[in-house]
Structure formats: C-alpha cells, structure tokens
C-alpha cells in the first residue's frame, strides 16, 4: 500500500473525532436542551403548590369548650348514630345528638379561606386537564406510608366538620394519625388536587347516597375543596342534619348533594326510637328519598352497611319473609347478610332501570370498625396511634362476608348494566385500606368527657382531617381514568 493511502486511513478518523463534538455543541445540544427544558417545565407546572396548614386547634384553645366554627350540640331524641350500633344489645336511652350545627361558615372564616384560595385563576389554568387513559394498577392494594405534608385543611379552616368527628376540638393529644397517605403497591396515587377535581366536574353534579359514614365522606370532600371555593347552600328544604342537602360551587357550576338513607331500601322504624328498635325493611323497594331524584345527577356514590346489623323485620312484595334478632315463633330468623345482599341488588336494579340516567355510579365499599378489648357498649375502644401493615391483619368474619357480598352484587350489576347503555359502574374499594387504620377513629374525642352519649367510644366514624381524605384521592383518580 502506498504511503499517501496509509496516511489517509490514519488522518480521516482523527478528523471525524475532532469535528463530531464540535457539530454536537453547535447543533445537537441546543435541540436537546430545548426539549428537556420544556419537559421539565411541564413537570414542575403540573405539581401541586399547596402547603400544609398549621396544626389543628383543640378545646384547650377555647375557654368556652366550644368550637370557633361549630356550636356545641345538645341532647336529642333522634339518633342517626344508631346506624353504628351493629350489635343487638339494648341501650336504655337514645339521647345522642347526631345533628349537624352551623352549616354556614362564620364571616371571620372567609378571611382565612381567601388566603388559602389566592391565585385561583392561575391554579385553574394550571390544572385544566383532560380525562386520560392510564396503565392498569390496583389502586386498592398497598400500604400506608408517611406523609409529613399533611393535613391539607384543619378544623379551623373548614366549617363542614361534624361535631362528632372534630377530634381536635375535643382534645385528641396525638397528631401522628394525620401524617399518612395511601401508596398502591404497583403505582402512585396522587394526592387530591381540588383545582383538578373541580375542572373535571365542571358543569356536573354528584349525589352521595348512604348513611353517616357516607356523610363523613361528603364533609371530607367539602373541606378539601375549600382551598379553592366555598359552596353556597342550594338545598330544596331546610336541613341542618346534613342528610338531605345540596351545595353549589358557582364558579364551576358543580353541585354536591347528600341523600341520607339507613338501608338503601324503604324502611320504617317499628316502635320507640332507639338503638334496639326494630325496622321494617321492604327489600324489593328502593328508598324513595334517593330513588326519586338521583336520575338528574351525573355521578352517584353509594355506600351502606352498619344499619343491617340491628333488629329487622324483612318484607318482600309487602309480605313478611323473616326477621333479624326478633326470635318470634313462626317467623323465620335470617342472618344480617341476607337482607344486605337483597338491598344492594334492589339498589343496583333501580339505578340500572333509570331511563334518563347515563352517568357513573360508584359503589364505595364499607370501612370496618375497630373495637378492641370489648364491644361498643362494653368498654371497647380504639386507642392505636398508627396504621397496621398489610401483613399484620386481614379481613375475616363479618367484615369478610360483608365485603364479599358487595363484590358479588357489583359483578352482577356490571353484568346487567347492558340494559342501560351509557351507564358506567365503578368500584371504590376502600375496605382493605381502612382495615389498616385503627388509629383514625374519634374514640372518646368526639364529644366532651361529661357528655352522655350512646357511642361513647366512636370506633366507626373517622376523624376529620383523617384517613378518609384518601377516599377523595381515589375518587379523583378514578374520574381521571377512562374505562
């Protein structure tokens, strides 16, 4: 090979190695930088800018012993907390007041809310997103993990907290139960973004149908949304019990409504009011309080459970077919889950049969109670201060059977929904995650120590703020996902 050819073979690669980096710096790197900067900007602008709020206030901060937001409750003959008394033991009286007081925020609160809701226009633009498809992930299997940023509202910034879930007002000493969030096993569950939620539901309406734990959920949602906007009372009747009420978010033309129902199906209290009174249950007839109105809503969230574990007379086609805890000769005594299954089936059948309803229906599964060292009326309490790990407890007994029935009836309804084209059924399965939260109940911090109440240690409902705020994390994520 001649000398010039050999020199060319050596020099040519050296020239390439010299010129290539220079060309990259002049052309390639600016293109990459522009692309990556845009991606980084998008990630930064879609992250929440919400900051944690100050610690919650308790009774000790108010010499009167009453909340700065809600007035103290007085005794009442009516007890909607009866639904939590799922055992058949009798109680001598029924003076527990479960009415809701002070539904409208006082004038002084508006200043706090205006601070929390600053820069709303900027935030709204930032969080206007379309519904999206996402990879499949079981949102409901996972663990509770630390979340030092929580809570995102307090009992002094939210007026909607029921007296008996206002744990800080009545002096709950530990705040650790606030500092957790739910982490699914195979994906992430974003924390609730009130701007994004309100954009998705703009121009729509949402009905909550169920008992007082359902009402607990509604109050959590209103508190979380209060960082953006306070709703106006849009109720069709005067109702201070939070049972049949509507609120409208005018900026977003979004309505929330509650339909309180003990058993989902039509029921009549049989005898004197009290936790040991019987109810007549008409298993083939939906409760008209909700069935006559829900067709006008875009979303329906159904939940129930605790009321089915108290004395019942059961009817089908106006004929008595059995009872629960009646022990009357000649009347068939059936288990509580018989009535529960029939009531769920009637509920789904009713909704599927609504000609004008083409929205989404969520079945929120029940949240187990956590009574330790005794039953609710025999000293049982819930004093744990942190969640269980998923391998430390499991569904069993009554809890397992109740959850199984809900899953069964949901599958049957999914099969039958073809009768109503356009109806969408969704399962909001909170049972396992709430089984892991024995620390989130009011316990004895849902009333003054001297108050005479039936459910003295409340291990059924949930403190606000508290674990059930995560139910709205689920709700928003499911609204974002097309199925």
C-alpha positions in Angstrom: 0.0 0.0 0.0 1.4 3.4 -0.9 2.4 5.9 1.8 -0.4 8.5 1.0 -3.1 5.9 1.3 -1.8 4.8 4.7 -1.6 8.4 5.9 -5.3 9.0 4.7 -6.5 5.9 6.7 -5.0 7.3 9.9 -5.9 11.0 9.4 -9.6 10.6 8.3 -10.8 9.1 11.6 -8.9 11.7 13.6 -10.7 14.4 11.6 -14.1 12.8 12.4 -13.3 12.5 16.1 -12.4 16.2 16.2 -15.3 17.6 14.2 -18.2 15.5 15.7 -18.1 17.0 19.2 -18.0 20.5 17.7 -21.0 19.8 15.5 -22.9 18.4 18.6 -22.2 21.5 20.6 -23.3 23.8 17.7 -26.5 21.9 16.7 -27.5 18.9 18.8 -27.1 20.2 22.3 -29.3 23.2 21.8 -32.1 21.0 20.4 -31.8 18.6 23.4 -31.7 21.4 25.9 -34.8 22.9 24.4 -36.7 19.6 24.5 -35.6 18.6 28.1 -36.3 22.1 29.4 -39.8 22.0 28.1 -40.4 18.6 29.7 -39.0 19.8 33.0 -41.2 22.9 32.9 -44.3 20.8 32.3 -43.4 18.5 35.2 -42.9 21.5 37.5 -46.1 23.3 36.5 -48.2 20.2 37.0 -47.1 19.6 40.5 -49.2 20.9 43.4 -48.2 24.1 45.1 -50.3 23.5 48.1 -48.6 23.9 51.5 -49.5 22.1 54.7 -51.7 24.1 57.1 -51.0 24.9 60.8 -51.7 22.3 63.4 -55.3 21.9 64.4 -56.9 23.6 67.4 -58.4 21.8 70.3 -60.8 22.6 73.1 -58.0 23.8 75.3 -57.7 26.8 73.0 -61.2 27.9 73.7 -62.3 28.6 77.2 -65.9 28.0 76.4 -65.2 24.5 75.3 -67.0 25.1 72.0 -65.6 25.2 68.5 -64.9 28.5 66.9 -66.6 27.1 63.8 -69.4 24.8 65.1 -71.6 25.3 68.1 -71.8 22.6 70.8 -74.5 20.0 70.3 -77.3 19.4 72.8 -79.2 16.2 73.6 -81.7 15.0 71.1 -84.3 12.2 70.9 -83.2 11.4 67.4 -80.0 9.4 66.8 -78.6 8.9 63.4 -75.6 7.4 65.1 -77.9 4.3 65.7 -76.5 3.0 62.4 -73.2 2.4 64.1 -74.7 0.2 66.7 -74.4 -3.0 64.7 -74.9 -5.4 67.6 -78.3 -6.3 69.1 -77.6 -5.4 72.7 -80.2 -3.0 74.2 -79.4 0.5 75.5 -81.7 2.3 78.0 -81.9 5.6 76.2 -81.2 7.3 72.9 -80.0 10.8 73.8 -77.1 11.0 71.4 -77.3 14.1 69.3 -76.0 13.5 65.7 -77.5 16.6 64.2 -75.2 19.0 62.3 -74.8 22.5 63.6 -73.5 25.6 61.9 -73.6 24.7 58.2 -72.7 28.2 57.0 -69.1 29.4 57.7 -69.0 32.4 60.0 -67.8 35.7 58.5 -64.4 35.5 60.1 -63.6 32.3 58.3 -63.9 34.0 54.9 -60.6 35.8 55.5 -58.8 32.5 56.1 -60.4 31.0 53.0 -59.4 33.9 50.8 -55.8 33.4 51.9 -55.9 29.7 51.2 -57.6 30.3 47.8 -55.2 33.0 46.5 -54.1 32.9 42.9 -57.1 30.8 42.0 -57.1 31.9 38.3 -53.5 30.8 37.9 -54.1 27.5 39.6 -57.2 26.8 37.5 -55.4 27.3 34.2 -52.5 25.1 35.5 -54.8 22.2 36.3 -57.2 22.1 33.4 -56.5 18.6 32.1 -58.5 16.1 30.0 -59.5 12.7 31.2 -56.9 10.2 30.3 -56.2 6.6 30.0 -53.6 5.0 32.2 -51.9 1.7 32.7 -53.8 -0.7 34.8 -53.0 -0.7 38.5 -54.8 -2.0 41.6 -55.2 1.3 43.5 -56.7 -0.5 46.5 -53.8 -2.9 47.3 -50.9 -1.2 49.1 -49.6 0.3 52.3 -50.0 3.5 54.3 -46.8 5.5 54.1 -45.6 8.6 55.9 -46.8 12.0 54.6 -45.3 14.8 56.6 -47.0 17.4 54.4 -50.5 16.6 55.7 -53.0 17.8 56.7 -54.3 20.0 53.9 -57.1 21.6 56.0 -57.8 22.0 59.7 -60.8 22.2 62.0 -60.3 26.0 62.0 -60.2 26.4 58.2 -63.1 24.0 57.4 -66.6 24.7 58.7 -68.1 21.4 57.4 -66.6 19.1 60.1 -69.3 17.4 62.1 -69.1 17.9 65.8 -68.5 14.2 66.5 -65.7 13.9 64.0 -64.0 17.1 65.2 -61.3 15.2 67.1 -59.0 18.2 67.6 -61.8 20.2 69.2 -62.2 17.7 71.9 -58.5 17.4 72.7 -57.1 14.4 70.8 -53.5 14.5 72.0 -51.7 12.7 69.2 -51.4 14.1 65.7 -49.5 11.2 64.1 -52.6 9.7 62.6 -52.8 12.7 60.2 -49.4 12.1 58.7 -50.1 9.2 56.3 -51.1 8.7 52.7 -52.1 5.6 50.8 -49.4 4.1 48.4 -50.7 1.4 46.0 -48.3 -1.5 45.5 -47.6 -1.0 41.8 -48.2 2.7 41.2 -48.6 6.0 42.8 -51.8 7.6 43.9 -51.6 11.4 43.6 -52.9 13.5 46.5 -56.2 15.2 46.0 -55.9 18.3 43.8 -59.0 20.5 44.3 -58.4 22.6 41.2 -58.2 19.5 39.0 -61.2 17.9 40.6 -63.4 21.0 40.1 -62.3 21.3 36.5 -63.2 17.6 35.8 -66.7 18.0 37.3 -67.3 21.5 35.9 -71.0 21.8 34.9 -71.9 18.4 36.5 -73.5 17.1 39.7 -72.7 14.4 42.3 -75.0 12.6 44.7 -73.9 10.8 47.8 -76.4 8.1 48.9 -75.8 6.3 52.2 -75.5 6.6 55.9 -73.5 8.7 58.3 -70.1 7.3 57.2 -71.2 8.4 53.7 -71.9 11.9 55.2 -68.4 11.7 56.8 -67.1 11.3 53.2 -69.0 14.3 51.9 -67.6 16.5 54.7 -64.1 15.5 53.8 -64.7 16.4 50.1 -66.1 19.8 51.0 -63.1 20.5 53.3 -60.6 19.6 50.6 -62.4 21.7 48.1 -62.5 24.7 50.5 -58.9 25.5 49.4 -60.4 26.7 46.1 -64.0 27.7 46.7 -66.7 27.7 49.4 -70.1 26.3 48.1 -73.4 28.0 48.5 -76.3 26.2 50.2 -78.6 25.2 47.3 -80.9 22.9 49.3 -84.5 22.3 48.4 -85.5 22.1 52.0 -84.2 23.4 55.3 -82.0 20.6 56.7 -79.4 21.1 59.5 -78.6 17.4 59.7 -76.5 17.2 56.6 -78.9 14.5 55.5 -80.7 16.0 52.5 -78.7 18.9 51.4 -77.2 20.4 48.2 -74.3 22.7 47.8 -73.3 24.6 44.6 -69.9 25.7 43.5 -70.9 28.6 41.4 -67.6 29.2 39.7 -67.7 25.7 38.3 -71.4 25.1 38.2 -70.9 21.9 40.2 -73.4 20.6 42.7 -72.9 18.1 45.6 -76.0 16.5 47.2 -76.5 14.1 50.1 -79.3 11.6 50.4 -79.3 10.0 53.8 -80.7 6.5 53.9 -80.4 3.9 56.6 -80.7 0.7 54.4 -80.9 1.9 50.8 -84.3 0.3 50.5 -87.5 1.6 52.0 -87.6 1.3 55.8 -89.9 2.2 58.7 -88.9 2.3 62.3 -91.1 -0.1 64.3 -91.6 1.1 67.8 -89.9 3.7 70.0 -86.8 5.3 68.6 -83.5 3.8 69.9 -80.6 1.6 69.1 -82.6 -1.5 69.9 -85.8 -0.6 68.0 -86.9 -2.7 65.0 -87.0 -1.5 61.4 -89.4 -2.8 58.8 -87.3 -3.3 55.7 -89.0 -3.6 52.2 -86.3 -5.4 50.4 -87.8 -5.1 46.9 -88.4 -1.3 47.1 -85.7 1.3 46.9 -85.8 4.2 49.5 -87.8 6.9 47.6 -85.7 9.6 49.3 -83.0 9.0 46.8 -84.6 6.8 44.1 -86.9 9.6 43.0 -84.1 12.2 42.5 -80.8 10.6 41.5 -81.5 10.4 37.8 -80.7 14.1 37.5 -77.1 13.6 38.7 -74.0 12.8 36.6 -72.3 10.8 39.4 -73.8 8.7 42.2 -71.8 7.4 45.1 -73.5 4.6 47.1 -72.4 3.2 50.5 -74.1 1.4 53.3 -73.5 -1.4 55.9 -73.8 -0.8 59.6 -77.6 -0.5 59.8 -78.1 -4.0 58.6 -76.7 -5.5 61.9 -79.6 -4.4 64.2 -83.1 -5.8 64.7 -85.1 -6.0 61.4 -88.4 -7.3 60.1 -88.0 -8.2 56.4 -90.7 -7.8 53.7 -90.9 -8.8 50.1 -93.9 -7.8 48.0 -95.5 -6.5 51.2 -95.2 -9.9 52.8 -93.0 -10.6 55.8 -90.4 -13.2 54.9 -88.3 -13.2 58.0 -86.5 -11.2 60.7 -83.2 -10.5 62.3 -82.9 -10.8 66.1 -86.7 -11.0 66.6 -87.0 -14.6 67.9 -90.7 -14.7 67.3 -92.3 -18.1 67.0 -93.3 -18.8 63.4 -91.1 -16.0 61.9 -88.0 -17.2 60.1 -84.8 -15.7 61.7 -82.3 -14.9 59.0 -78.8 -13.6 59.0 -77.9 -9.9 58.5 -76.2 -10.6 55.2 -79.4 -11.9 53.7 -81.0 -8.5 54.0 -77.9 -6.7 52.9 -77.5 -8.7 49.7 -81.1 -8.2 48.8 -80.9 -4.4 49.5 -77.8 -4.0 47.3 -79.4 -5.9 44.5 -82.5 -3.8 44.6 -80.4 -0.6 44.6 -78.4 -1.6 41.5 -81.6 -2.8 39.8 -83.2 0.5 40.4 -80.3 2.6 39.1 -79.9 0.4 36.0 -83.6 0.8 35.3 -83.4 4.6 35.3 -84.2 5.5 31.7 -82.7 9.0 31.9 -79.6 8.2 33.8 -76.4 7.8 31.7 -73.8 8.8 34.3 -71.3 7.0 36.6 -72.2 5.0 39.7 -69.6 4.3 42.4 -70.1 1.6 45.0 -67.9 2.6 47.9 -67.3 -0.5 50.0 -67.7 -0.4 53.7 -65.0 0.7 56.2 -64.5 -1.7 59.1 -64.8 -0.5 62.6 -62.0 -1.2 65.2 -63.3 -2.0 68.7 -60.6 -3.5 70.9 -60.9 -5.0 74.4 -64.7 -5.2 74.3 -67.8 -4.4 72.2 -69.0 -0.9 71.6 -71.2 -0.9 74.8 -68.8 -2.9 77.0 -65.8 -0.7 77.1 -64.5 -1.4 73.6 -62.2 1.3 72.3 -59.7 2.2 69.6 -56.5 3.7 71.0 -53.9 2.7 68.5 -51.8 5.6 67.2 -50.5 4.3 63.8 -51.7 2.1 60.9 -51.3 -1.6 60.6 -49.0 -3.0 57.9 -50.9 -5.1 55.4 -49.4 -8.3 56.8 -50.5 -7.6 60.3 -54.2 -8.0 59.9 -56.7 -9.4 57.5 -60.4 -9.4 56.7 -62.3 -12.1 58.5 -65.7 -13.0 59.9 -68.5 -10.4 59.4 -66.1 -8.0 57.7 -65.1 -10.5 55.1 -68.6 -11.7 54.4 -69.9 -8.1 54.0 -67.1 -7.2 51.6 -67.7 -10.4 49.6 -71.4 -9.6 49.2 -70.5 -6.1 47.9 -68.1 -7.6 45.3 -70.7 -10.2 44.3 -73.5 -7.8 43.8 -71.3 -5.3 42.0 -70.3 -8.1 39.5 -73.9 -9.0 39.0 -74.8 -5.3 38.3 -71.9 -5.0 35.9 -73.3 -8.0 34.0 -76.8 -6.5 33.9 -75.9 -2.9 33.1 -76.2 -3.6 29.4 -79.9 -2.9 29.9 -78.9 0.7 30.3 -76.4 1.7 27.6 -74.3 4.6 28.7 -74.4 3.7 32.4 -70.9 3.2 34.0 -70.4 1.2 37.2 -67.2 1.7 39.2 -65.9 0.1 42.4 -64.3 2.3 45.0 -62.9 -0.4 47.2 -61.7 1.2 50.5 -62.3 -1.9 52.7 -58.7 -3.2 52.9 -57.1 0.2 53.3 -59.4 1.2 56.1 -59.0 -2.1 57.8 -55.4 -0.9 58.3 -56.4 2.3 60.1 -57.4 1.6 63.6 -55.8 4.9 64.6 -58.2 7.1 62.6 -61.4 7.0 64.7 -62.6 9.7 67.1 -62.6 7.2 70.0 -63.6 9.3 73.0 -62.6 12.6 71.3 -65.9 13.1 69.5 -67.6 14.8 72.5 -66.9 16.4 75.9 -65.9 14.0 78.6 -69.0 14.8 80.6 -71.5 14.3 77.7 -73.8 11.4 77.9 -73.8 9.7 74.6 -74.6 6.2 73.4 -71.5 5.6 71.3 -69.1 6.9 73.9 -66.0 5.5 72.2 -66.6 6.0 68.4 -64.6 3.4 66.5 -66.9 3.5 63.5 -66.7 7.0 62.1 -63.5 8.9 61.2 -61.7 12.0 62.4 -61.5 15.0 60.0 -59.0 15.7 58.8 -58.0 12.0 58.7 -57.8 8.7 56.8 -61.0 9.2 54.8 -59.5 12.2 53.0 -57.8 9.5 50.9 -61.2 8.4 49.6 -61.2 11.6 47.6 -57.7 10.8 46.3 -59.3 7.6 44.9 -62.4 9.4 43.6 -60.3 12.0 41.7 -58.0 9.4 40.2 -61.0 7.3 39.0 -62.6 10.4 37.5 -59.4 11.0 35.5 -59.3 7.5 34.1 -61.5 6.4 31.1 -62.7 2.8 31.2 
